[in-house]
Amino acid sequence: MWNSQHQGGLAAEKGEGPFPGIYMNYASTSPRQSVGLTQALIHYLEQNQHLNVGRNVEGLEDGRIQFRARNALARFLGAPGTSQVIFTSGITLSLNMVLLGLLKPGDHVLTTHVEHHAVSRPLRRLQRQGVIDVDLLPCAADGSFDPAVIGKHVRSNTRLLVMTHGSNVLGTILPVAESCAQAKACGLFTVVDTAQTAGSLAITLDAHTDVLAFTGHKGLRALQGIGGFVLSTEAAQQLEPWITGGTGSASGSFEQPQFLPDKFESGTPNTLGILSLAVAVEELLAQDLSRIREQEVQVTARFLEGAKQIKGLKVHGTGKADLSAPVVSVSSPTHDSGVLARRLYEEYGILTRCGLHCAPLAHQCAGTFPAGTLRLSFGPETSCQDIDRALYALETLLRS
Ligand SMILES: Cc1ncc(COP(=O)(O)O)c(C=O)c1O
């Protein structure tokens, strides 16, 4: 079905950008930043003195950069103000800070059966230490989740619902707004992991959502190693700071400041990362997110349609692009996903990812544990031609 005109995709043919072949691992990280962002970073490195905010008599420019990023993120993620935007290295640190800063001995936590280790490992550790009890709310084999189950699992000591907006294995989008509304009606604290959706699906703090954790290096298209969380004013009061230390403020006291953002930001900030977030999010604010989403759905739908027709290839997830992030897992009973990923790369220049993708729970759901899957994930640079080449390559490899 996929004829030889779809062959290739090697460096010389694609010939642009930092990755010379066809990049299909956007769920892991975005491979390139905008020209405007790169220029802003170079300008910062060349022109500025990199003076730490609050630790110098100067340092104004770094302070401006922080404010600019907080301002853009507050608008983008619906934070009540710039102080409710907290910078961390990414979602993993954000979720550790929130879970460990919130949960107390005896608390019960609800989470879903498709979570990334950024959620499941901190929870597992607290559970193993006997601090908390955790219920995994069921998801269907395609990763879909029915918020109606939340109420059935709430106990008198249930404190928190923490869940992802989009599965990084199956692509499935979870109904976070409805889920947080149900959880809030039961008095729970609510936390959402936006790793796979921020930058293409609108998601904002609302009356039912206490914390949104975000990362820079995926859909927001900033640098790696920067991210954070936004939180409501009430949530900020409930959370203890999990990391304490120098903030450049209230230095006469040995206690961590209680005002935001200092309560949750100690140590020297990653100003270059924060600048990348400022520029990237400003660029997103200037765009129509629905256009980004439209392109994602278009290429994902094209891939799904073709993949379903390839003999011997099983497509996991909902199989519907409009219900998914641009992430598709496939597997074959006859071909190991690791071998397929290696051959796609070596013979066709197509970079994908194989294995469990730090989310064994999702594979338990889909019935792909422990073998894992081959995951192809798409982004703004993915063209229909790239999709056709990937389909051709997969079909050819499965025939061999
Ligand atoms: C669903 C999900 N949550 C969390 C993370 C971790 O994000 P970070 O790299 O910002 O720690 C990832 C990264 O792949 C992810 O896909």
The ligand as a Gaussian input file, in Angstrom:
#p B3LYP/6-31G(d) Opt

LIG

0 1
 C        2.985000      12.391000      31.107000
 C        4.333000      12.869000      31.580000
 N        4.466000      13.333000      32.819000
 C        5.654000      13.775000      33.278000
 C        6.782000      13.769000      32.504000
 C        8.087000      14.268000      33.065000
 O        8.299000      15.588000      32.674000
 P        9.671000      16.345000      32.967000
 O       10.635000      15.883000      31.926000
 O        9.342000      17.790000      32.839000
 O       10.102000      15.994000      34.348000
 C        6.691000      13.292000      31.192000
 C        7.888000      13.250000      30.328000
 O        7.986000      12.491000      29.400000
 C        5.436000      12.827000      30.713000
 O        5.291000      12.367000      29.473000

